Amino acid sequence: MAYSNKVLDHYNNPRNVGSMDKSDPNVGTGMVGAPECGDVMKLQVKVNPETGVIEDAKFKTFGCGSAIASSSLATEWLRGKTVDQALEIKNTDIVNELSLPPVKIHCSVLAEDAIKAAISDYKNKAATKTEAVASTK
Amino acid sequence: MKLPIYMDYHATTPMDPRVFEAIKPYFMETFGNSASRNHSFGWQAEEAVEKSRKQIADLIGATTKEIVFTSGATESNNLALKGVAEMYAEKGNHIITAATEHKAILDTCKRLEKHGIRVTYLPVQANGLVDLDMLKDAITDKTILVSIMYANNEIGVLQNMAEIGKIAKAKGVLVHSDATQAVGKVPMNVIKDNIDLMSMSGHKIYGPKGVGALYVRRKSPRVQITAQMDGGGHERGMRSGTLNVPGIVGLGEACALCQAEMPEESKRMAYLRDKLRSKLESQLDEVYVNGTMEHRVPNNLNISFAYVEGESLLMGINDIAVSSGSACTSATLEPSYVLKALGAGDDLAHSSIRFGLGRFNTEEEVDYVADKVIDVVKKLRELSPLYEMAKEGVDLTKVQWSAH
């Protein structure tokens, strides 16, 4: 399969790879996918509780090049956005930006799901103000 | 060393230059139809075809009259299964095969099932081998054929054909073997191996594409098959159609070269393959060889790099041509059914790479491939949430995944 230059760029130079402390009340973690399906994305956002702005975003992805690129792109887009703005990111935006072919659309869906899961995790934490339970447990 | 490196010899092989030389005159000079009985053009073509028959027969322990030329192993497999099912319909309607067979066998069986044939798909053990006791139990008085591949195209595992043949023979059941990946790679003899029908292909053994053969036993027992192609009655009535003389010459020459060079070549393949494996295993943790190493063609290494998805690995080693069992690399978006049949789990199928070494690979290439794969696997594991979790001691099988 031929990859677009943008997919290749994200694959070769993935942005914002890494992990943040899951127990930090300002960090929201989303983990979507399953190993037997061939892709798992972990996406984390660190939110400034005063402003609601995402100050940092990190990802780790097990999956094909398009899955890696989709999550890498997502972290780029998340930084500097407010939590509410982040929820407006649609999988189709990712498809267009990376020129994903039809068979790779599920990678973008997964990235959108990961964003939603991370934000929802942060919001739950903010609401309860209790020590977060790791989303994977 | 030239890039890209080809290490996908199970998919196809480049033609050996010696084969190419042998074929060349049969396009424009010796172009006759081997069925033309009345002039020298036809006689010369027939002579070339008979020489090829002898070269093939010698390699597999058969006689020339037992070789039927086809367009390739897929056609040979179709002809064997459909031809036997039709010819022996009065004797029975049951065929036994294995879950790890090539699609040319499995899909042929699927079609036969629509026409009243009952098919048993034997599972394989974790090492890739058919359980002989299960085979014995599966045979009924309606069984007409056991079709088990000689060597698997993904994991290279060699089935115990001699024992399989013995079991079938004792019950009067015919044995077919798809030997596409084994012919020319390991010594074989259809008599010792108790094989009644056997498929092979030209382009897997440095011969041309579009040519193959089916061995059909003539003595004890005399096997008959119903032709699946109607026409001029070529190939003793088993396969009509003007013979592909250049292709056939190439197939014969390829067989002769394999036979002459097998002792040395198989040693060299095993050395390179084992070097590749030990390099990978010395630099990477959690790599798993799929299928037994004990019974395996010498040029195959199928290995899973846990926590790394196969297509992303292929993307990182894009100057190396290999294959993956990952869903993303398959047309069906399903992970390899062969690896799934080993019971290792879908996640390891997604993480598998098939290295198929061949005649023109060098040690320098093997070193380059090993270093590159190690480098990219390490990089992708840095990116892998699964690797991180595994290192933290999380049991990945206990995690509640959000399936999609």
HADDOCK unambig.tbl for C-alpha pairs under 7 A between the chains (distance, minus, plus):
assign (segid A and resid 17 and name CA) (segid B and resid 383 and name CA) 6.56 0.50 0.50
assign (segid A and resid 32 and name CA) (segid B and resid 402 and name CA) 5.67 0.50 0.50
assign (segid A and resid 33 and name CA) (segid B and resid 401 and name CA) 6.37 0.50 0.50
assign (segid A and resid 33 and name CA) (segid B and resid 402 and name CA) 5.40 0.50 0.50
assign (segid A and resid 33 and name CA) (segid B and resid 403 and name CA) 5.45 0.50 0.50
assign (segid A and resid 33 and name CA) (segid B and resid 404 and name CA) 6.18 0.50 0.50
assign (segid A and resid 34 and name CA) (segid B and resid 401 and name CA) 5.23 0.50 0.50
assign (segid A and resid 34 and name CA) (segid B and resid 402 and name CA) 6.25 0.50 0.50
assign (segid A and resid 34 and name CA) (segid B and resid 403 and name CA) 5.48 0.50 0.50
assign (segid A and resid 35 and name CA) (segid B and resid 347 and name CA) 5.26 0.50 0.50
assign (segid A and resid 36 and name CA) (segid B and resid 346 and name CA) 4.78 0.50 0.50
assign (segid A and resid 36 and name CA) (segid B and resid 347 and name CA) 4.46 0.50 0.50
assign (segid A and resid 38 and name CA) (segid B and resid 309 and name CA) 6.47 0.50 0.50
assign (segid A and resid 38 and name CA) (segid B and resid 347 and name CA) 6.48 0.50 0.50
assign (segid A and resid 38 and name CA) (segid B and resid 350 and name CA) 5.77 0.50 0.50
assign (segid A and resid 42 and name CA) (segid B and resid 385 and name CA) 6.37 0.50 0.50
assign (segid A and resid 60 and name CA) (segid B and resid 383 and name CA) 4.93 0.50 0.50
assign (segid A and resid 60 and name CA) (segid B and resid 384 and name CA) 5.41 0.50 0.50
assign (segid A and resid 60 and name CA) (segid B and resid 385 and name CA) 5.14 0.50 0.50
assign (segid A and resid 61 and name CA) (segid B and resid 383 and name CA) 5.79 0.50 0.50
assign (segid A and resid 61 and name CA) (segid B and resid 384 and name CA) 5.08 0.50 0.50
assign (segid A and resid 61 and name CA) (segid B and resid 385 and name CA) 5.81 0.50 0.50
assign (segid A and resid 62 and name CA) (segid B and resid 307 and name CA) 6.79 0.50 0.50
assign (segid A and resid 62 and name CA) (segid B and resid 308 and name CA) 6.19 0.50 0.50
assign (segid A and resid 62 and name CA) (segid B and resid 309 and name CA) 6.11 0.50 0.50
assign (segid A and resid 62 and name CA) (segid B and resid 384 and name CA) 4.82 0.50 0.50
assign (segid A and resid 62 and name CA) (segid B and resid 385 and name CA) 6.37 0.50 0.50
assign (segid A and resid 62 and name CA) (segid B and resid 386 and name CA) 6.89 0.50 0.50
assign (segid A and resid 63 and name CA) (segid B and resid 309 and name CA) 5.11 0.50 0.50
assign (segid A and resid 63 and name CA) (segid B and resid 312 and name CA) 6.57 0.50 0.50
assign (segid A and resid 64 and name CA) (segid B and resid 309 and name CA) 6.12 0.50 0.50
assign (segid A and resid 64 and name CA) (segid B and resid 311 and name CA) 5.25 0.50 0.50
assign (segid A and resid 64 and name CA) (segid B and resid 312 and name CA) 4.43 0.50 0.50
assign (segid A and resid 65 and name CA) (segid B and resid 312 and name CA) 4.89 0.50 0.50
assign (segid A and resid 65 and name CA) (segid B and resid 315 and name CA) 6.97 0.50 0.50
assign (segid A and resid 136 and name CA) (segid B and resid 399 and name CA) 6.50 0.50 0.50
assign (segid A and resid 137 and name CA) (segid B and resid 399 and name CA) 6.91 0.50 0.50
